[in-house]
């Protein structure tokens, strides 16, 4: 099963936290929110996820180095 997650927003209401880190990578109890979402999706059979990136895409590439990110 496939999923699309929109992660392209600038997170302006969370500034200054989002100046260098995109909102989906901000930690919640020491784990990035996006990792929580991916774990949840995996538990329900999602095995392919497309991240629709716009803001700070290199941060996602750095965080998930072994994944195929385009």
N, C-alpha and C positions, 0 to 999 in steps of 0.2 A: 504494500500500500504506500502511496505517496502523500506528501503534505507540503504546503508552502507556508513559510513564516515570513511575515513582513517585519524586517528589522532595520529599515532605512531611515527612521525618524531621527531628528536631532536631539530630542529630549530636552527642549528648551526650559521646561518647567522644573527640571532637576539640575539646572546649572548651579554651581560650577562643577558638579560631579560628572557631567557629560561632556565637558570640554575636551577631555582626552580619552574617554571610555564611552562607547555607545551604551545606551540604556539597557539593552538585553544582556550585556556582559557585566552589569553592575551586580555585586554580590548581595545575596539574601541569605543570611546565616552561613556565610563563608562559601557559598556556591553560587556561581553566576545564574541568573534567572533563566537564561537560554538553556543551560544544561538541565535545569529542572524540567523545562518544557520538552526537551528531547527525550529525557528519561520517561516522562509520562507518555509521550507519543509512542515510544518503543514498546511500552507495556501493553499498548492497544494495537500492536501489529504494524505500526508504521516503520518501514525499513529504508525509505528514501525521502530525504528532506531537502527542499530547495529554500535557501535563504535569499530573500529579495533585499539586497543591500544597497544603501545609498550613502549613508553617513559613516565615515571611518571604516571602510571595508577592510583595510589592512589589519585592523584590530581583530576581526573575525579570523582572518588567515593566520595571524600569529597565535590566537587562542586554540585553534583547531588545526595544527600543522600537518597531521597525518590524514586529514580528510581531503576529498576532492572538492576544492573550492574554485569556482570560476568567477 
